[in-house]
């Protein structure tokens, strides 16, 4: 069984009805058809007006002439006389002004269609929805309705095409009632569910469900496929192409709904079906007016696992850019829909702004990027950019990687060939590449670096680099030099520039040392030397791991943290107590590992002592403001208890605690290692 429903515009006149007949006849070649139709366009409103008029005769005559004009175009001879007689008979009932006068529009249109199909030689039968669809307490009694529909259909085994009026039903008191404006969609869905139809097609005057009302936004486009829930939400929030209650019967029976355009039958339209989006998808923007309050609720409809915080941020940005002040905060409903209330006089602009942000291609600013270092981070950076074609529409930008290289002279080549406004990205571990930064700024090239060696330089050079960037209108960003993609530097910078400033920074930021310290568990696991050898083999340490054990990496990061807090710290200002005693730093690496093996018993004993105390040891870098306003910087092993954020970290996790004038410190915790995380942080710096 195929169920086809046609809206008022689809049967508005004789020409439109002829198109409908062509569509129905093609469907009938495949299977039996139930044709459900609305009243002709404008008929229901005219009938309501007739019911309210003191002297409705002229209105009735005008509506009758409109139907007779359709009949005169579609029929000839005796068939025309019979159709005219049937039409006038129906209008004689209208002239009596029955209680539910608006129910007669569908009776008129479907009788014309049924008669024309019979004249074309089809076995067509008009069936009365008032005897098949029943309501109780204002709700459809599906069990009773389905039984009546099935009983009626099986009463006509020879019929190929059934024609049924939409919109109308009968209540529990046997009175004629309706299913609400748009109720013909509901009627069609009930017929489809009752007969377990293979197809349910709703034909209208638009090419399917669109991302928004095309009369409001000309850039609206058809949604090819949408879930039952998202389609229901679109309709509930104001999209008029589908009557919301129509979704439920089809959904319960798993029948897909196809929204089609009568005036463009070749267009596949929109399929509404059971689908689970693997990734978040945005489907459309709908709006619902509240005439009493003069406000409009604009809703962005999503499907699948969408990012709520990002969606709210984008909506707020779109409204701000459009100069629209909402009446409240963006509300997330059902985890996938985002609604905002605005004054009705700015509703169209609001819909346009949200649609533009989520559904329209915007001109993207192209950023030419040169990447130094084709190692793990550089490769991950290229992979991320390639995966999205370089496009980052939410930021309004496109990243164009001009070249990526590990060549020693790459920075010089960039200086010679790159245009102003390009971006140089340092993903190396070079200790000298920072010397090229000022010449790049002087040429108008901005710099993003994840290389902490480029910042752990004498303060006078660090300050000169920052000044050169500002003087040349370039940006110098390095958030990933400490804590990978964690927002540590930004948080410190914010704290330094607000209120009382930063008073204390405590940080476990050496991924290498933390991996070794938290991975060592005395006699219960691998020896300290074995664990360190493994970290060295995995590339987590310098070639000589004693550089890490001596706190060199932590020193570089503490210098960056301090300078971001506005403290001009130098290496000589930092007191470092290495993780191991001075005897371990003498001789060759082989001597070092041999001594570790010999002293394993001491390490095991120390672990046992820590366990007995309920403590753990962590290599902590700190910067503390003294009472006289000066700062003390130190890096050393510290015992921490269960109440410390440092106690719970493991592997390559980082924790930074920032104290300022606030009552509670800010604790930032997360992965401090990972090429892809670092690459993501670099991209964020590029796009900022």
C-alpha positions, 0 to 999 in steps of 0.5 A: 500500500502507498499513501499519498497526501496532497496539501491545499496548494497541490489541489488549488485549481484544475491545473494543480489537480491534474498534476496530482492525478499524474502522480497518483496514477504513476503510484497506482502502477506499483501498488494500491494507493490511498490518496488523502487530500486537503481542501483546495487552497483558501477553502478552509479559511473561507468556510470559517468566515462563512460560519461567522458571517451574518449574511454568508450567501455571497461568500458561499456563492464565491466559494462554490464558483471556485469549485465549479470552475475546477470541475468545468476544466476537468470534466466534459459532457455527462461527467461534468453534469454529474460532478456539478450536481454532486458539488451543488448538493454538498454546497446545499449542506454548507448553506445550512451552516453546520456546526463544523462547517470547516470540514466540508472543504476536504469533502469537496476536493476529494469527491472531485479527485475520486470522480476524475480518477474513475473517469480516467478508467481507474478502479477508484473508491471515495471513502469517508474519513468520518467513519474511519478516524475517531477521537476520544477526549480530543485525542485520536483513538488509534485502536478503533481508527485502525480497525475501521480503516482496515475493515473499510479497505478490505471491503473493496478488494478490487479498488486500486485507488482509495480517495479519503478526505484528510483533516476530518474525524468523528468524536466519541459522541458521533459528532463530526470533528477535525484533527487541527490545522494541518490535520490532513498530514495526521490523517495520512499517517493514520491511514499508513500506520493502519495498513502497514503501508510501504510508503507514505508521501506528503506532497506540498509546494516546497521541496521537502523540509528545509533548513528554515522558512525560504520566505525568510531566508532565501539561502534555506536548503532542503534537508535530504534525511532527518530523524522522526524526532528532529522532524517532530521538533522542527514542526513543533517549533514552528516549521509549517511543512509538516503537522507535528502529530503526524510523525507519531503513527508512522514512527510507531510502525517504522514507516518512512515519511517522504516530503515531496514537491507536487510542482517538482516531482523529480525532486527526492525531497526529504526522508523522515525515518529512524536514523541515529546520527553518529556525529552531531548534525544541525538540521534547521531553524524554526520559530514560533510566535507568541502573539499575546506577548509579542515575542518569538521563540527561535530554535536551532534543531540538532540531531545526534551528539552535538556540542552544547557549549559550543552551540550556545557560544556560536548562537550568542556570537551570531546574535551579537554580530547581528546586533540582536539582544535576546530576552534571556539565555540560550536554553538547551532542550533535549540535549539537541535543540537550542532555543532563544526568545526574542521580540517578534519584530526582530524574529526574522533577523534572528532566524537569518543570523542563526541560519547563517552561522550554522547552515550557510557557507561564508567567505573564509579568510585564508591563512598561509601557514609555514610549519617548521618541524615535520615530527609527531606534532607537525604531522598531526597538525597537517593531518587535522588540517587536511581532514577538514580541507583546511576549512574552519567555518566557525572561525571564518578562516581557512588554513593553507599549509604552504610548506612543512619542513624539518630543514635547518634553513627552513626559517630563512627560506620562509623569511625570503619567500613568505608574504606579510600576514603569513604565519610561521609555526615552530614545532621543533625542539631547536634552541636557536630558531627563536633568533628568527622570530624578530626578523619575521615580525619585522616582515609582518609574519606572525609566530605560533610555537610549541617549542618551549626552548624558544621562550626559556631564553634570557628575559631581555631576548624574550621581552624583545620578541614580545615587543617586536610582535606588538610593534609590527602588529603581529601575534606571538602565541605559545599556549602549548609550550606548557601543559600542551592544550590545557589553558594554563598560560591564558589563565595565568595571564588573566590572573596577572592582569586582574585584581591582586594578580598571581600570588602563587603558582605550583605546577607539576608540568614535567611529563617525563618526571611525572611518568617516571615518578607515578609509574614507579611502585617500589618492589611491586613493579619494574625497577626504577632503572628499568622504568627510566630506560623504557621512558628513554626508549619511548622518546619521553626523555632527552638522550641523557635522561639526567637532563630531565631528572635534573629539572631542566624541562621543569625549569623551562616551563617555570620560566614561561609560567613566571613571565606570563604572570609578569615576573621577569624570572631568569634561570639563575633566580630558580633554586633547583633541587634535582630528583636525585643526588649529585653522585648520580650526575657524574660519569657516563650514562652507563655509570648512571644506570649501573648506580641506579640498579645498585641503589634499587633497594634504597628506592624500594625502601623510600616507597615503603616509607611513603606508603606508610605515611600515606604520602606521595612525592612529586617534582613541583615547580613553584613561584611564590610572592613574598610579603615584600613583593619579590618572588621566590622560584624553586623546583624540588621534590615535595611530599603531598598528601591525599588532599593535594591535587598533585596526589592523584595524577598519573602518567603524563598528566599535568596539574597547575594550581594558580593562586590569586586574590580569589578565595579559592585557587584555580586548578587546571589538570589534564594530559600534558603529552600527546602530539594530536592534542598539541596540534589542536592547541596550535590550530586554536592559536592560529585561528585566534 
